[in-house]
Amino acid sequence: MFGGLGFLLHGNMCCGVHKERLILRLGQDVAGVALKKQHVKPFDITGRPMKGWVMMECRLVGGEEALKEWIFLAVDFCKSLPPK
């Protein structure tokens, strides 16, 4: 997916890795908060940012516990979506 590795939850794209970046589907509200962090950027690999998605350099995630927290945020959002 997106030329990288993607993970689905009930058929919905949830998170993944694109090149050396972690990508997360957080929804617009949580993504808006996440984007205030210096190392978090809009998920934009085509020139058109995807709403509700963010990306960050994998090396800047902050360790295993921080990675789990980011992924749980993505999973929580994807649980709110209807299955495909």
Secondary structure, 3 states (H helix, E strand, C coil): CCCCEEEEECCEEEEEEECCEEEEECHHHHHHHHCCCCCCEECCCCCCCCCCEEEEEHHHCCCHHHHHHHHHHHHHHHHCCCCC
